[in-house]
Amino acid sequence: MYDAIVVGARCAGSPTAMLLARKGYRVLLVDRARFPSDTISTHILWPHGAEALARWGLLDALAATGLPPICRRMSLDVGPFVLRGTIRGANGGRGGFCPRRTILDGLLVNAAARSGAEVRESFTVDDLLFADGAVVGLRGRGAGGKQVEERARIVIGADGVHSFVAAAVRAPEYDTRPIAVCAYYSYFSGVRQEDLELYLRERCAFGGAPTHDGLHLVMVNWPARRFAEVRADVEAHVAQALALASDFGARVSQGTREERWYGVAGVPGYFRRPYGAGWALVGDAGYCKDPMTAQGISDSFIDAERLVEALDAGLSGRGPLEDLLAAHEAARNERVRPMYELTNEIATLEPPPPPLQALFAALQHNQPATDAYLSAMTGATPLPEFMSEENVARIIDAARAGTSERDGSSSRYVG
Ligand SMILES: Cc1cc2nc3c(=O)[nH]c(=O)nc-3n(C[C@H](O)[C@H](O)[C@H](O)COP(=O)(O)OP(=O)(O)OC[C@H]3O[C@@H](n4cnc5c(N)ncnc54)[C@H](O)[C@@H]3O)c2cc1C
């Protein structure tokens, strides 16, 4: 009998298992994948996500795998304006990373094992076990195909968008959004690029970042309805998109594509109730949004931390587990909702509305405010505070007056 069984061993599952094991719980972590293992996902890890790795003592190990930091001089090119800056709002200004998932997920699963979780790779969960309406364990099979049953006080689904656990417990889903964007990405050598570059153009968005092995991730997003058309000739559609930013396009075309194009038809947006009798959900299994704002990995880390706090309090008898998990859900929703809405807005791939264009224009000559904007839109600092009418008006007024608020004295988010 385990205290917890975690299904899925990537960005959400491995940290959940690791943190529970570090608190002394007996944890089984299973995944049908065998690590190191890749998955369909680009992998921008924002500074606030890297900061979670630092809290867990894993950031130095990631940095030592031979990849440069990003977000120290990142750029967001919105057409008429290019915003360049540093994300100062998290990780002590040391930036984030763009680690290959084979390496990041491998590091996480190893950290869970080192912390005391029992890890079973190549293990597929087929059924949950119920008693009196509560989940009490699961049935699954390892590489040999032999079916086994395991029991636990709680079974945690960290099994992604198509979560088997969420489906088996019929986790209620709410505030759903349809798929909006499709994407292709690949890896290039020989590209002149030092930091993350993002380009927003009408009806497409693209960018790139340096990753492991001297390679550069190059990714392009289009409206989801164009998926079949793009898939029919990915190379031509990518070239067409990158031509909308001629310097970036030229630098990519001077490089060499080293891998195939990886594509995805789109990812839906949803919230799921992340708990019930004997079960919990974490990461994409519990809440998901379009990848356009690249929040999924960082969100999964934070969700894992917060879920473990609630579970620990409940399992150790410091409070009623159900109440603690209900509070966890409410706090999760409050934390992520502004970014959920921003993501859904950006995923329309419509040009920025006039008020946002006015803000971009005003940010042009105000480096502290640009850094603060990049911090907010990547999730390092609270988005509603930066986007408050008062703060935006202050930035626009300063631009009109020909001054920039370089001393930051008037707002904690400007400067
Ligand atoms: C195209 C694309 C680009 C993205 N780009 C970014 C980005 O740049 N930055 C970012 O932060 N996020 C990005 N994301 C989102 C990110 O990939 C996810 O948010 C993140 O992977 C969620 O982690 P997770 O652990 O919850 O789930 P997953 O990574 O989906 O892991 C789930 C695991 O569960 C296992 N599993 C499932 N079912 C079973 C079963 N029955 N038995 C055993 N094991 C099972 C799977 O094998 C898998 O390993 C992107 C996503 C996509 C699709």
The ligand as an SDF file (V2000), in Angstrom:
LIG
                    3D

 53 58  0  0  0  0  0  0  0  0999 V2000
    3.1240   21.9770  -29.5040 C   0  0  0  0  0  0  0  0  0  0  0  0
    3.2650   22.2770  -28.0360 C   0  0  0  0  0  0  0  0  0  0  0  0
    4.1850   23.2200  -27.6480 C   0  0  0  0  0  0  0  0  0  0  0  0
    4.3340   23.5190  -26.2860 C   0  0  0  0  0  0  0  0  0  0  0  0
    5.2750   24.4230  -25.9230 N   0  0  0  0  0  0  0  0  0  0  0  0
    5.4800   24.7000  -24.6200 C   0  0  0  0  0  0  0  0  0  0  0  0
    6.5120   25.5970  -24.2220 C   0  0  0  0  0  0  0  0  0  0  0  0
    7.2730   26.1290  -25.0380 O   0  0  0  0  0  0  0  0  0  0  0  0
    6.6520   25.8600  -22.8960 N   0  0  0  0  0  0  0  0  0  0  0  0
    5.8270   25.2880  -21.9600 C   0  0  0  0  0  0  0  0  0  0  0  0
    5.9670   25.5740  -20.7720 O   0  0  0  0  0  0  0  0  0  0  0  0
    4.8600   24.4000  -22.3080 N   0  0  0  0  0  0  0  0  0  0  0  0
    4.6720   24.0990  -23.6040 C   0  0  0  0  0  0  0  0  0  0  0  0
    3.7080   23.1990  -23.9680 N   0  0  0  0  0  0  0  0  0  0  0  0
    2.8750   22.6100  -22.9240 C   0  0  0  0  0  0  0  0  0  0  0  0
    3.6230   21.4960  -22.1900 C   0  0  0  0  0  0  0  0  0  0  0  0
    4.0800   20.5410  -23.1170 O   0  0  0  0  0  0  0  0  0  0  0  0
    2.6500   20.8180  -21.1980 C   0  0  0  0  0  0  0  0  0  0  0  0
    1.9650   21.7960  -20.4520 O   0  0  0  0  0  0  0  0  0  0  0  0
    3.4080   19.8950  -20.2450 C   0  0  0  0  0  0  0  0  0  0  0  0
    4.0470   18.8680  -20.9440 O   0  0  0  0  0  0  0  0  0  0  0  0
    2.4420   19.2950  -19.2320 C   0  0  0  0  0  0  0  0  0  0  0  0
    3.1160   18.3340  -18.4690 O   0  0  0  0  0  0  0  0  0  0  0  0
    2.3250   17.1350  -17.7860 P   0  0  0  0  0  0  0  0  0  0  0  0
    3.3350   16.4270  -16.9620 O   0  0  0  0  0  0  0  0  0  0  0  0
    1.0960   17.6480  -17.1450 O   0  0  0  0  0  0  0  0  0  0  0  0
    1.8130   16.2130  -18.9750 O   0  0  0  0  0  0  0  0  0  0  0  0
    2.6110   15.4490  -20.1680 P   0  0  0  0  0  0  0  0  0  0  0  0
    3.8950   16.1370  -20.4720 O   0  0  0  0  0  0  0  0  0  0  0  0
    1.6150   15.2960  -21.2380 O   0  0  0  0  0  0  0  0  0  0  0  0
    2.9560   14.0290  -19.5130 O   0  0  0  0  0  0  0  0  0  0  0  0
    1.9840   13.0570  -19.2920 C   0  0  0  0  0  0  0  0  0  0  0  0
    2.6540   11.7140  -19.1070 C   0  0  0  0  0  0  0  0  0  0  0  0
    1.6390   10.7730  -18.7200 O   0  0  0  0  0  0  0  0  0  0  0  0
    1.9330    9.5290  -19.2980 C   0  0  0  0  0  0  0  0  0  0  0  0
    0.6940    8.7520  -19.3780 N   0  0  0  0  0  0  0  0  0  0  0  0
   -0.4800    9.1370  -19.9740 C   0  0  0  0  0  0  0  0  0  0  0  0
   -1.3950    8.1770  -19.8440 N   0  0  0  0  0  0  0  0  0  0  0  0
   -0.8130    7.1540  -19.1600 C   0  0  0  0  0  0  0  0  0  0  0  0
   -1.2530    5.8690  -18.7380 C   0  0  0  0  0  0  0  0  0  0  0  0
   -2.5020    5.4410  -18.9590 N   0  0  0  0  0  0  0  0  0  0  0  0
   -0.3800    5.0720  -18.0780 N   0  0  0  0  0  0  0  0  0  0  0  0
    0.8940    5.4960  -17.8400 C   0  0  0  0  0  0  0  0  0  0  0  0
    1.3530    6.7120  -18.2150 N   0  0  0  0  0  0  0  0  0  0  0  0
    0.5230    7.5160  -18.8740 C   0  0  0  0  0  0  0  0  0  0  0  0
    2.4890    9.8830  -20.6700 C   0  0  0  0  0  0  0  0  0  0  0  0
    3.2950    8.8290  -21.1780 O   0  0  0  0  0  0  0  0  0  0  0  0
    3.2890   11.1500  -20.3690 C   0  0  0  0  0  0  0  0  0  0  0  0
    4.6540   10.8630  -20.1580 O   0  0  0  0  0  0  0  0  0  0  0  0
    3.5280   22.8710  -25.3100 C   0  0  0  0  0  0  0  0  0  0  0  0
    2.6170   21.8810  -25.7130 C   0  0  0  0  0  0  0  0  0  0  0  0
    2.4910   21.5880  -27.0590 C   0  0  0  0  0  0  0  0  0  0  0  0
    1.5150   20.5120  -27.4730 C   0  0  0  0  0  0  0  0  0  0  0  0
  1  2  1  0
  2  3  1  0
  2 52  2  0
  3  4  2  0
  4  5  1  0
  4 50  1  0
  5  6  2  0
  6  7  1  0
  6 13  1  0
  7  8  2  0
  7  9  1  0
  9 10  1  0
 10 11  2  0
 10 12  1  0
 12 13  2  0
 13 14  1  0
 14 15  1  0
 14 50  1  0
 15 16  1  0
 16 17  1  0
 16 18  1  0
 18 19  1  0
 18 20  1  0
 20 21  1  0
 20 22  1  0
 22 23  1  0
 23 24  1  0
 24 25  2  0
 24 26  1  0
 24 27  1  0
 27 28  1  0
 28 29  2  0
 28 30  1  0
 28 31  1  0
 31 32  1  0
 32 33  1  0
 33 34  1  0
 33 48  1  0
 34 35  1  0
 35 36  1  0
 35 46  1  0
 36 37  1  0
 36 45  1  0
 37 38  2  0
 38 39  1  0
 39 40  1  0
 39 45  2  0
 40 41  1  0
 40 42  2  0
 42 43  1  0
 43 44  2  0
 44 45  1  0
 46 47  1  0
 46 48  1  0
 48 49  1  0
 50 51  2  0
 51 52  1  0
 52 53  1  0
M  END
$$$$
